[in-house]
Amino acid sequence: MIDFAPDVPRWRQVADVIRQRISDGTYPPRTRVLSVVQLQAEFGIATATGQKVHRALREEGLIYTEPGLGSFVAQQ
């Protein structure tokens, strides 16, 4: 888990961590990113917060979701 800053929404902080992992190559293109359940386990967040993280990253074009398969890093 990370130490959450009290003045920044948790979903933004978790999204920042995932963005950094994509940026530094921890998650290369076309690799699966953490599921909502995995985000919950790693960061201690609620389901709705994990869903908001995924939604934000999809809207930014950083990830895409394949129904039944999971979410993956998009080609940059």
C-alpha positions as CSV (number, residue, x, y, z in Angstrom):
1,M,0.0,0.0,0.0
2,I,1.0,3.6,-0.4
3,D,0.7,6.5,2.0
4,F,-2.2,8.5,0.6
5,A,-2.0,12.3,0.7
6,P,-5.1,13.5,2.5
7,D,-5.7,16.4,0.1
8,V,-5.7,14.4,-3.2
9,P,-8.5,11.9,-4.1
10,R,-7.2,8.3,-3.7
11,W,-8.3,7.3,-7.2
12,R,-6.0,10.0,-8.6
13,Q,-3.1,8.8,-6.5
14,V,-3.5,5.2,-7.6
15,A,-3.9,6.3,-11.2
16,D,-0.7,8.2,-10.9
17,V,1.1,5.0,-9.7
18,I,-0.3,3.0,-12.6
19,R,0.6,5.9,-15.0
20,Q,4.2,5.8,-13.7
21,R,4.4,2.0,-14.1
22,I,3.3,2.4,-17.7
23,S,5.7,5.3,-18.3
24,D,8.7,3.5,-16.8
25,G,8.0,0.2,-18.7
26,T,6.9,-1.8,-15.7
27,Y,3.7,-2.4,-17.7
28,P,4.8,-2.4,-21.4
29,P,2.2,-2.1,-24.2
30,R,-0.3,-4.9,-24.6
31,T,0.4,-6.3,-21.0
32,R,-2.4,-6.7,-18.6
33,V,-2.7,-4.1,-15.9
34,L,-4.1,-4.7,-12.4
35,S,-7.7,-5.6,-12.3
36,V,-10.1,-3.7,-9.9
37,V,-9.8,-6.6,-7.4
38,Q,-6.0,-6.5,-7.6
39,L,-6.0,-2.7,-7.2
40,Q,-8.2,-3.2,-4.1
41,A,-5.7,-5.8,-2.7
42,E,-2.5,-3.8,-3.4
43,F,-3.8,-0.3,-2.5
44,G,-6.5,-1.0,0.0
45,I,-9.1,0.9,-1.9
46,A,-12.9,0.3,-2.5
47,T,-14.3,-1.3,-5.7
48,A,-15.7,2.0,-6.9
49,T,-12.3,3.7,-6.5
50,G,-10.7,1.0,-8.5
51,Q,-13.3,1.4,-11.2
52,K,-12.7,5.1,-11.3
53,V,-8.9,4.5,-11.7
54,H,-9.6,2.2,-14.7
55,R,-12.1,4.7,-16.2
56,A,-9.7,7.6,-15.9
57,L,-6.8,5.6,-17.5
58,R,-9.2,4.5,-20.4
59,E,-10.3,8.1,-21.0
60,E,-6.6,9.1,-21.2
61,G,-6.0,6.4,-23.8
62,L,-3.4,4.7,-21.6
63,I,-5.3,1.4,-21.2
64,Y,-8.1,-0.5,-23.0
65,T,-10.4,-3.2,-21.8
66,E,-11.3,-6.4,-23.6
67,P,-14.5,-7.8,-22.2
68,G,-13.8,-11.1,-20.5
69,L,-10.1,-10.7,-20.8
70,G,-9.1,-7.7,-18.7
71,S,-7.5,-4.3,-19.1
72,F,-4.3,-3.8,-21.1
73,V,-1.7,-1.1,-21.7
74,A,-2.4,0.7,-25.0
75,Q,0.2,1.3,-27.6
76,Q,1.6,4.8,-27.2
